[in-house]
């Protein structure tokens, strides 16, 4: 496993991102063909537009709570992108929804633990803050932003009337 070598922290996020996109595209290709694979990869990259800022908020809050330096913002964004896409990619290959969520959480815990070199409890805190930030960002997008641009698949969006 070249990802686990000590000097691989620079290339690991890129590799995680590429492997995650390959898993997502591969599952969609096997299920519905090349058009579905292209749509799935584009959708995953669009999700990153929400997940990266939410993850940055979570990392900033965690850095204030545990007094830890996560590094430069560009490095944090790349690590977050790699972890989130790989987690989503692994989740697509697990057939049952509960186990899919557990697989994604496992990848997130291991990814945050290894990529940011945190202790066990610091890792759990960052993962929980990241999940809360993602749900908060999705709530804001669903309820308060223009719904003409779909940030994720139509099957995932709740179909409720917008409140004004």
JOJO-V349654 format. One record per backbone hydrogen bond with DSSP energy under -1.0 kcal/mol. CO is the residue of the C=O (numbers start at 0). NH is the residue of the N-H. If there is no record, write none. Layout:
co: {CO & CO}
nh: {NH & NH}
This chain:
co: {0 & 1 & 4 & 7 & 10 & 11 & 12 & 13 & 14 & 15 & 16 & 17 & 18 & 19 & 20 & 21 & 22 & 23 & 24 & 25 & 26 & 27 & 28 & 32 & 33 & 34 & 35 & 36 & 37 & 38 & 39 & 40 & 41 & 42 & 43 & 45 & 46 & 46 & 47 & 49 & 50 & 51 & 52 & 53 & 54 & 55 & 56 & 57 & 58 & 59 & 60 & 61 & 71 & 72 & 73 & 74 & 75 & 76 & 77 & 78 & 79 & 80 & 81 & 82 & 83 & 84 & 85 & 86 & 87 & 95 & 96 & 97 & 98 & 99 & 100 & 101 & 102 & 103 & 104 & 105 & 106 & 107 & 108 & 109 & 110 & 111 & 118 & 119 & 120 & 121 & 122 & 123 & 124 & 125 & 126 & 127 & 128 & 129 & 130 & 131 & 132 & 133 & 134 & 135 & 136 & 137 & 138 & 139 & 140 & 152 & 157}
nh: {3 & 4 & 7 & 11 & 14 & 15 & 16 & 17 & 18 & 19 & 20 & 21 & 22 & 23 & 24 & 25 & 26 & 27 & 28 & 29 & 30 & 31 & 32 & 36 & 37 & 38 & 39 & 40 & 41 & 42 & 43 & 44 & 45 & 46 & 47 & 48 & 49 & 50 & 51 & 53 & 54 & 55 & 56 & 57 & 58 & 59 & 60 & 61 & 62 & 63 & 64 & 65 & 75 & 76 & 77 & 78 & 79 & 80 & 81 & 82 & 83 & 84 & 85 & 86 & 87 & 88 & 89 & 90 & 91 & 99 & 100 & 101 & 102 & 103 & 104 & 105 & 106 & 107 & 108 & 109 & 110 & 111 & 112 & 113 & 114 & 115 & 122 & 123 & 124 & 125 & 126 & 127 & 128 & 129 & 130 & 131 & 132 & 133 & 134 & 135 & 136 & 137 & 138 & 139 & 140 & 141 & 142 & 143 & 144 & 155 & 159}
